[in-house]
Amino acid sequence: MKTKEYNIIVEKHADGLYRFILSNIRDEFKAQDIVQDSFEKMWINHESVDFQKAKSFLFRIAYNRMIDVIRRDKKMSGSSEISDRKADDVLDYRQSELREIINNALNQLTDIQRSVVLLRDYEGYTYQEIAQITELSEAQVKVYIFRARQHLKNIIGKFEEVV
């Protein structure tokens, strides 16, 4: 990959990569660090990376780095809970309540389930692209997404009965 192609990848995918990482770890500074580390690793390997596969290469690096950060944080804190995202001041009460419900439901998923669901439903990646990013088979990705959606449906469905 040439410098010009690398810059194209940065322009096209920096925001999406940041949103994906932030939605998983919910810490702006850690997300920024992971994205920066990912682009740095891609630059270090830019000569061996094919431009057509650069997006999946970049997301795979970021995904693996994110998993490392999550595991390190769990070991350091002794807790499996990731810090909650603060609601935006701009949102009204009902929107922030809905966001909290969804975030709590997502936090109950395993790391891999949360990642594949967010990649598919939030970022819009295909099953094949998610398989490349997570280094899973396409069948495994489909199973994780199906089970995660079922789990989310059960959690959010119970909430609707209460309200």
C-alpha positions, 0 to 999 in steps of 0.5 A: 500500500502506498502513502496516498492509499494509506491516507485514503484509508485513514479518511474513510475509516477513522470515524467508523473505527472510533465509533466501533471501539467507543461503543464497546469500551465506552472510554473516549481516551482508550478508544482514541489510543486504540484507534491511533495504535491501529493506524500506527500498526497499519503504517508499520506494515503498509508495504505488506498490506493490500489496499483492497484488504486494508479495511479488514486488516485495520479493524482486525488490529483494532478489534484485537487491541480492544480485546487486550485492553478489556482483558487488562482492565478486567484483571486490574479492576477485578470486575467484569463490568465495563464502566457505564457511558454517561448520557448526553446532556442534550438528550431528553429523559426518555431517550437517555433512559432508552439508551441506558436500557440498551447499554445495560442489555449490551453489557450483559452480552459476552465481549464477542457477542457485543462486538459482532452485533455492533459491527453488524447492526451499528456499523453495517458490516457484512457477515464476511467482513465481520468474519475477517475482522474477528478472525471467526468463520462466517458461520460462527459470526452468524451464530454469535449474532443470532444468540446475541439478538435472542438474548437482547430480545429477552432482556428488552422484552422483559423491560417492556412488560414492566413498563 
